[in-house]
Each structure stands twice: as C-alpha cells, then as structure tokens.
Amino acid sequence: MKILLVTPPLTQLNTSYPATSHLTGFLSSQGIVAEQMDLSIELIQALFTRKKLTEIFDLASKIPKLSKTNKIILQQANFYSQTIEPVMQFLSGKNDSLAHRFCNRNFWPVSKRLPTDDDLEWGFGMIGNHDRAIHLCTLYLRDLSDFINQTVDPHFELIRYAESLCLRLPNFDSIEKELQKPLSIIENLMLEIFAKRISTEMPDMVGFTIPFPGNLYSTLRCTKWLKHEHPKTKICIGGGYVNTELRSISDATIFNYVDYITFDDGELPLLRLLTNGDKIRTIYRSSNNKLIRCDFQSNENIAFAETGIPNYNGLLQNNYINLIELTNPMHALWSNGRWNKMMLAHGCYWGKCTFCDCGLDYINRYETAPIALVVDKMEAIMQQTGQSGFHFVDEAAPPSLLRKLAEEIIRRKLTVSYWTNVRFEKSFTPELCYLMSQSGCIAISGGLEVASPRILKLINKGITIETARESMKNFANADIMTHAYLMYGFPTETAHETLESLEVVRQLFENGFIQSAFWHRYAMTIHSPSGQNPENVGAKHSLIPKGDFANNEIPYYTSNEIDLDFYGKGLNLATYNYMQGAGYDVKVKDWFK
C-alpha cells in the first residue's frame, strides 16, 4: 500500500512539523511507499499572493459594515497586493536584498502594530537590518491575517485554523454543524492544493497528523472531500491532539470522515495498517456502527533506536518563512530559522510532575538511543536539508545525554546550532553548560512552573528555586539563552504566592539569568496525577458529565479560588515588559490594577 502523510493547516511556518518526516523515514525503511506534504505551508504560500489577496479584497469590499481598521486596510489594498509577493520572497530567504528597504519604518502603512523608531532601534540597534525587516514583515502579515479573519474567514489565524472551535469538544455536534456550512475562500484554496496532490500520488491511504486543536477542523474538511471524491482511499488520523483528547471517544460519528484513529507513537500502528497486520492501539468502526478498540493495553513498540532517519522528501521544495513577532531574541527562536526537529530520548526521565500527562506513552515510556546514532542522524538530516540548526523537542533532555551529545559533536568537529528543553536541576554545572555552549547549544527552555516553594513541592517538580536559579545562572554565564515556562492557577495557590512567583521571575530577568518566559494557566487533565487524584493537590472534580467525543481537561474546584483572569493579565503584562528589558523597577503588585 502507498500512504500520503499530511500536516494539515495550520502549524508554525518557519520549519516543518516533525511527525510526517519521521514517519516517512521509518515506513520507507520498512519497504512502504510513503509520501508526505505540508499542507500548512503550502496553503500559506498560495494564499499570500497578489492574485489571491486581490480576490480577498474584492470580497471584503462587498461587506456593508467594516471596522475602521479594516476600512483603512481596504483603502491600502493596492499596497498590500503589490508588496505581498516580495515580502514572502524575503521571508523565505529568496531575496535578502529587500531587507534594506523593508527595515525602513516609513515603507509600511500606518497600523496599530507599527512600532516607533525608538522601539525598533532598541530592539535591533542601528545595523540589525535583516531581523528588523523580518519583524516589520511579520507585523504586516499579522495585520493581513486579522483582516482575513474579520472579513472572509473567521477561522483563519496565522499559525492555527479554527482553534477556538476545537479547544473544548465534549461532543462532535458543533464541529459537524460547521462542516456542513459552505466552504470559505481559504478552505476552497486548501482543497484545491490537496486535490492536486491526491491526483498526483493516488495513495491507498492518507494519514493526517493532528498535533494541536488548530489542526482538527482543517483535517476534517480534507477528509470530507476525500470521502466524497475518492471513497476507496483509506483515511487515518493521529498525533498529539488525538492522543490526549480522543482516547475515551464513544461517539462513532467522526468515522463518517475517517477510517482509523491511531494512538501514541505512529510507527507500529501505521505499519500494521499498511501491511494488514494485527491492529494495535487503533480504533475503527464496525459494520454495525460499533467502535472497535484494538490492543490498547499492549506495550509493544518500535524501539526508539530503530525508528530510522527522518526523510524530508516532499518537503524541501516548500518556502518556509521566518517570522519575528517580538524583538526578544529567545522568543524569536520558535518562529525564526529552519530548525531540524529531533529527540534525544523518548519520554521524560523524571515523569513525576503532578500537572503533566504522565499517564501517556509519550511521557511515561523513557527510552534512549546510543548517542553516536543520534549524531549520525543529525549528519544525515543536515545532508538532506542543508540546515545545521536543530531543535531537540524532548520533554526534558537528560543532562547525561546532553554531555555525551556535546562531546560527540566536538569529537566529530561538527559546526551546528541547537536548543532543547531541560529541567533546571543541579546537574547543569558550570562545566556542563560550558561544554554544551562549545558544542553549539545556543538556548534552552525549561519549566520553572510556579516559583513558590510550597507549590513547587506540591507539583512534585523535583527542583527548588535555589537549584533552578543556579542552573539558569550557569547557562547565562555560558552565553546560552534561557526561556522559562511558568504556570499560574495551580490548585490552592494563593494570590500572595502568585505575586511571590512573579517577584522571583522579575529577579531572574533583571539578573540576566533568563531572557524569555511564558505563563500558562493550569489545566487539570485526565492523564495527569492531579487529574487522577485531585484530592492530593487540594481539589475536587466538578460533577459534569463526560463527553462522548473529546475528553482531556477536567473541570474542578478548590476551597481557595482566585480571579485567574485578573492575575493572568498582570502576569503576562509584567513578563512582556521584562522580555523587553523594562519594568524591573515596578513593584510586582502594581501590575495588578
């Protein structure tokens, strides 16, 4: 059988999401004919053209009531239509000479996002023309995206599609109603691109990775079309969203749109489907409309060391684009640069945090591969892509493996750049951080979570504020940028502890120990220790019926409720200023007014 693996709209636009390239590499090594496409970036490439923008402006001009902002953009339609293709060429690295023109603030029309000259000089200095131009082009695309969203397609956002529709879907009814509506101009364009690839490849099966809620609706639009136009083609879905949300699905309606749902790592379930083997960790619908769950208790997997080398065939022709929305250099790494995504190890070597989905395979099955094999893969990927930047997307890269990785990179005299996720533990000594820096590590991200001693103990993070601060200091002294993941609203967390956490974060920024941070609002999930035993963290489940479609987040309550919307705004406002190098002299309580 031949399979086409698809990344549906929309994901990050600067590099390919890793699922299809990893699965293509593995399946090809097993003799399966596997092709892949990144429908996400292909849609963006086709959308941001002079022809398509002109169509959008024509449609918008027929809308009787537009906001003042959208009227202004419509009045400047000629500017956007004339500049969109040069902007996309520049962002994809096809015409770098345009940086000298695009970095000039006066080139751009006035908009709410256009920064002042002082802000630009602070962010990029006098000679940072290229990144300054990328920043201004990003703001230009954001304005266009808002216009599209508010005029012709309310589901469209720059790196997600219909996410708000799919964030909480206890029942399938709402999304099915949306699927019955006429296609938008964006959806028509997406299906045109998809249809051309189907007619070229004529696959026996199409597999969609759904990593985020903002990929579900576009996937179902594609599968609905596929069911109608190519009814004999089998369809399967998998990925992060599926693994966390659909494990307890009991409504069979989605099988009007797909044939199989696979769970956890996709290598073995897909291999079994494609070779007519015994299905594993797969759900399908029987002829009498019953859901059949196949071998969910099995621990059988393809060993991490045997998953093969990622294969980028079918992706290299894509014009991925660099984006810089914030001037913060650490924050920009997620959207700027062609990062080859890999893992050093499968799962998490700690795997005990009470807020984390420890019950799922991608967390609880910790497995490593020989470091020589990992670096062999790095060299093979560099040869394929021509890019020597790597983002190791581990849940938490083990210090011992990072040491071996650094030593092997140095031994082979490779010139690479890489960044990864870590736990801020005492193993990150000055010597290890220096070794990582010398081998090419430019940045790390890690979970400080709640910078309050009591809550850190409650979430079983396994670190203290003191050890986290020391490891961050060691990274900083080795010139490795640091991003901190932060959390607020954990059960029983008080307002005072929330402010206490922000004060710790303020000090970390002021001392230069971290350069970037983001606050996540705590969510209780069914796969986490706190969700399975809420009483251990001082919470109780709310008595709300379980949904028959997507189930992940659990409503809960505690005896100590605080206004999370209020505190979330203050935390994010303060941290935004800290990332810009400002606001250190403001008392933390003053952000909450």
N, C-alpha and C positions, 0 to 999 in steps of 0.2 A: 504493500500500500504506500501511497505517496501522501505526505502531510504538508500543509502550509500552516506555519505558525505566525500568528498575528499579534502585534502590540496595538491595541485599539486606542483611539483618541480619548483623552489626551494625557501625555506624560511630559516629563522635562524635555526640553527641546535642544539642549546642548550635547547630548550624548544618548545612545540607545539604551533603553531599559534592558537589563541583562538576561531576562528569562529566555527569550527566543534564541539568542546566540548560544547560550549554554545548552539548551535542549537540542538545538540543531547539531551542535558538535557531538553530543552524546549519541543521538539517534543515527547520525551519519556513520559513527564508529561501529554501530550495530548492523550496518548494511541497509538501513532505512533511507529512502529518498525523502529528504526533508528540505523544504524551502522556507523562507521567512520574509516578512515585510513589516516595516514600522509604519503603520497607517497613521500614527500620530504625527510624525514629522512630515510625511507625505501630504497630509491634509493641510498643514500649515504652509508648506511650500506652494501648494496650489491655491490656497486662499489669499495669501498676501502677494497678489499680483495686480498689475494695473487693470487687466480685464475684469477680474472678479471684484475688486474694490469698486469699479465703476458700476457694476450690477448692484452691489450693495447700496451705494449712494443713490442710485435710481429708485430702488425700493423704498429707502428711507425718506426720500423726498415726497413720497405719496402719503406718508403718515401725517394726519392732520395736526396732532399736538406733539411737539418735541420739546425737551428741556432746553434751557438756554445754552447749556454746554454743547448739546448735540446739534443745535442750530448753528453754533459757531463752527463746529467741525464740518458740517454740511456745506457751509459757506466757503470752507477751505478745501473742498473736495478735490479741486484740480491739483493743489499742492500735494495732497496725500497720494493721489493716483500717479502723479509724475515722479514722486520720490520713493514709492514703496519698493520697487524692484532694486534700485541702487542700495537702499537700506538693507534689504535682505541679502544682496550680494556681499555687502560689507560685513554683516553679522555672521555670515557663513564663511568668512575668510577668503572670499573670491576677489575682493577689491579693496585692499588695505589702504590704498592711497586716498580713499574718501575720508579717512579719519581726520585729516587736516581741515576738511570742510565741515564734517558732522560735529566736530568738537566745539564749533563756534555756536554759542547760545543764540546768537542773532539769526542763525539759519532757520531756526524752528519757530513755528507759530506759537503764540502765547497760549498756555493752558495751565490748569490748576497744578499740574505736576512739574512744570518747568522750573528748575532750581535757579537761584540767583547766581550771579558771577562769583560772589563771595563763597557760597556753598560749593561751587564747582572747584574753585581754587583750593579750598580747604581739603576737599576730597581727593583731588588729583594733582595738585600743585600746578606749576606753570608748564611742565613738559609731559604730563601724563595724557597726551592727546588721544592715544588709542583707546584706553579704558574709559576716558571721559566721553569719547564718541559713542562707545558701546552703551554707556549709561544713558545718554540722551536718546539714542535709538530705541533703547528698551522702554523709556517713558513714552516715546512716540507710539510704539506698538501697544502699550498699555492703554493709551487714550483710544486708539483704534478698536481695541478689544472691548472696552467699555461701550463704545458706540455700537458695535455689532450686537453686544449683549442687550442693550437698551432699545434697539430698533428692530432687528430682523431675527434674532435668535436668543431668547433669554437663557438658554442652556450653555451658551458659549463663554468660556473663560480661557485665558492664555495657556494654562497648563492643566486644565481639567474640563470635563464636559458633563453637565447635568449632575454635578456632585451633590448639590443641596437636595435633589430629588432622591438620591440613593444613600444618603448618610444613615437614615433610620428607616428600614423597610420591613417591619414585622410581617407585613402581608404584601403579596405580589400585585394586588389590585391596582394600586396607584400608578405603578410603573407600566402596567399593561394598558391602562387607560391612556397614558401618554404615548405609548407605542401605536395607538390607533389613530392618533392625530396626523394631519398632513405633514409631509417632510418639510423641514426648513431648508433654506438655501445652503446652509452648512452641511446638513445631512445629505442632501442631494449630491453635493460635491464629494463627500466622503464615500458614498455608494458608487459614484462614477469611478473613483480611483480603485475601490475594492473590486468592482465588477471586471475592470480591465485585467487586474492581476489574476482573478479566478479564471477568466477566459484564456489567459496565457498559460497558467500552470495546470489547470484542470485536476485539482487534487482529489484524492479519495476521501480525505478528512481535512478539516480546518480546525486548528486549535487556537483558542484565544487565551492570552494571559490577562487576568483582571487583578492588577496589584492594588488598586485603590477604588473607592466608591465612584470617583470621577471617570471610570472606565467601563462601568457596568452598562449604562444606558446605550452608549455607542456600540458596544458589543452586541446587544440585543437588536439594535437597528440593523446591524450587518447580518446577524443570524436569521432574522425575519426575512430579509431579502433572499438569503441563501436558500432557506427552506422553500421559498416560492419559486425561485429560478432554477435551482439545482437540488431537487428533493432527494436525490440519491447520495449526495455528499454528506458524510457524517460530520457532526459538529461536537467538539468537546470544549469545556472551559475549565480553568484552574487559576491558581495564583493566590496572592495574599488575601484579597477580599473574600474569595471563595473559602479559603482555609479558616478564616476567623468568623465569617458571618453565616455560612450555609451548612455547617456540619449537622445541624439538627433539623434541616428542612423537611417538612412533611406535606407541603402543597406541591402537587405534580405539575402545576401549570407552566412552569418555566420550561418543561420538556416539550412544549409546543414550539420552542425556539432552539433547543439544544438536544443532543442525544445522550451525552455523558457529562458528568461533573466529576473531576478527579481532585484528590486531596493530597496535601503535603508535597514532598518533592515529586516533580512530574515525570522523572526519568522512567521509573519502573511502571507506573500506571499507564503511561502512553505506550511504552514498549509492548506491554501486554495487549492493549487495544489494537495496536498496529500489526501484531503477529498472531492475533486470535488466541492468545494465551488466557490463562485464568485471570480474571479481572481482580485487581487489588486496589483498595481504597478508592472505589468508584461507585457512583450512584447512577442508575438509569431507570427508565420507566418500562414496566412490563406491558404486555398487550391488553391487560385488564386494568390499566391505569394505576397500578401499584408501584411504589418506589422500591427498588431492589438495591440493597446496600451490600457491596461486595468486599468481604475480607478486611474490615476496618480495624480489626484487632491485631493484624499481622505486623510484626516488627521487621519484615523483610524489606530491604532497601538496596539500591546500588551503593556500594561503598564510596565515600567521598573521594577517595584517591582514584576511583575508577570511572568517574563521570566524564572524562575526556577533556579535550581542549575546546574552549568556545570557538564557534565558527561564525564569522561575520559576513559570509557570502550573502548577498541580497540587501545588505545594509550600507556598504561602503560608498554607494553612489548617492546616498542621502546628504542633503545640505543642512546638517545640523547647525543651529545658530547659537552664538554666545549672547548671554543676557546679563546685565548688571543692574539690578533694581536699586539696591542700597550700595552706598560707597564703601561700606565696611568690607575689607579685603577677605576676611574669613567667610563672611556670609555669601560673598560672590562665588565661592568655590562650587556651590551646588548648581549654579546655572551658567558658569563661565568656564570653558575649557572642555576638551574632548577626553573625558576620563574613561579608561577601560575599567569596567567593574568586575571585581573578583572577590572570592572569600579565601581567607587564610585557613579557616576552620569552619566546620558545620556546627551550628548551635552555639550555646553560651556556656563557657566553662564555669560560671558562677550559678546561674539559673535558679536563684532563690528569691528574687525581688517580689514582694507581695503584689505589686501593681502589674507585673509583666505576665504575658501569656505563657507561663511556664508549662502549662499542660499540653502545648502544641509541639509537634515534632521539630519545627524549625528552631525552637528554643531548647527543648529538653534532650535532644539527641546530639551530644557533643562528640565530634569526631574530627580527627586531624589527618593530614597527609604529609609525607616527607617534604621538608622544605625545599629540597632540590627539585622535586616535582613541581612545586608551586612556582619556583623561579623559571623552570623550563616552560611552564605555561605562559608566564609573563613574556618571555622572549618570543614564543610563538605568536602571541597576540600582538606584540609590537611589530613583528614582521607582517602580519595581516593588515593591521590598521595604520601603520606608520606613526602611531602615537605612543609616547613613552610615559604618559601620566596614568596612574592607577588610583582608583578609589576602592579600598577593601571594605566591603559592606557588611562585615561581621557584626553580630550583635555586640560583641566585645572582643577585640583581638587580644589574645593572651600575651602577656609580657614575654614569656619564654619563647613563643613563636616569633614575636617581633624582633627579639635579639637574634635568633637564628636567621630570620629573613635579612636583617641588616648585614649580618656577617657574610651571608651568601652573595648578596648584591655587591658588596665591597670586594669579595674574593673574585667575582666574575668581572669586576671593573665595569659594571653597567652604569649608565647615566640615566637615571629615572627620577620621577617625582611621584610621591604617593601620600595619601592620607587615609585615615581609618577611624573607627570607633573604639574607645577604650573604657575601662573602669579606672577612676582616679585612685589608684591604690599605691601602697608604699613601694611596690616593685619597680615603679618608674623612677629610678635613681638618677642622679646627675649623669652618671656614666652611661646608663642605658639610653637616656634621652639624647646625649651627645652622639652615641653610636647610630641611633635612628636618624638623627639630623644629617650625619655624614653620609648615610646611605641614600638619602633623598626624601626623607619624611619632611613634609612642609607644614602639615597641620594634623590635628586630631580633634575629635569630638567625643564628648563623654557625658554621662548622666551624673550631675551633682544632685539633681532632683530637688529635694527640699533642704535648704541649708539651715536646718534646725536639728539639734542633737536628738531630741525626743522623736521627731518624725523619721529621721534617718534610721533610727533603731527600729521603729515600728514597721518601716517598709523593708527591713532586712537587706539593706543595700550592701552591707559588709564593708563600709568605709566610714571614716569620720571626717568632719570638716577639716580637722588638722592635717590628716593624711592627704585629703583631696587638695588642700591649699599647697602642700609641699610638692606634690607631683605636678600641679599646674605651674608652680614656680620653676621646677626643673625643666619642664617643657619650654617655658618662656626664656630661660637662660640659654637654651639650646636653639633659640630662634625658630621654634615650632609654634605656629598659631594654634589657639585653643578655642573651641566652641563648647559651651556648657548647655546641656539640656536641663531644663528646670520644670518643676511641677508645682501647681497650687491646687488647693481644694481637697487635699487628702483627708479622709475621714478623721474627725476630731481635731484637725489643725485649726488653731485659733487665729484671730486677727493679729494678735501680738506676734505669734510665730511667723505669720506671713510677712509682716514688716521686718522681723528679725532676719528672715531669709534674704529679703531684698537688701538689707544692710550688708550682709556678707557678700552678696553679689556686687554691690557698689564698691566695696573694698577690693575685690578681685579685679574689677575693671580698672580702678584707679591705680593699683599697683602694677598693672600691665600683665597680670597672670592669665587673664582671658581677654579675647578680642571680640567675641560674639556670643550671644546667648538667645534662647527662646523659651518662653513659658508655655507649657502645655497644661491644660485643665485636666485634672484627674478624671478618668472614666473607669468605672468598675466593669470588668468583663468576665464572661462566664468561664474563661480559660485561665484566669489568674487565681493565685491563692487568696487574694482579698475577695474575689467574687465567689469562690467556692466555700470560704469560711469567713463571711463578713464580720461575724462577732469578734474575730481575732483582731480586727482593726477598729472596733467600736462602732460598727454599722449594722444595719438590718436591711434586708431586701424589701422593696416595696411590693405589695401584693398586686402585681399587674400580670394578666395572662400572657403566657409565652406566645410569640408569633409563630406562624406556620411557614414563614419564608426565611428572613434574615434574623439571626439572633446572636448578638455579641455583647453589646452594652447592657448592663443591668441597672434599672432604677433602684436607688437606695436612699436611706435617710439616716441621720445621726441625731444625737441629742444636742449637738453643738453646731448649728447651721450658721454660716456667714454668707454675706452677699457676694457670691463669686463673680458676678458680672462687674460689680463695683471694683473689687480688688484686682480682677483681671485687667481692667482698663489701666489702673495705676501701675501695675507691674510692667505691662507692655510699654506704656509711655516712658517710664523711667529707663527701662532697658534699651529702648530705641535711642534715647539720648546718650546713654553710656556708650553704645556702639558708635556713636558719632563723636565720642570724646568730650561730651558735655554733661552737665548736671551733677557732677560729683559733689559740688558744694551745696546742693539742695538736700534738706533733711528728708529722709525717706517718707515720713508721714505726710509731707507736703505734696507728694504725688497723688494722694488720695483725697481730693477735694472736689 
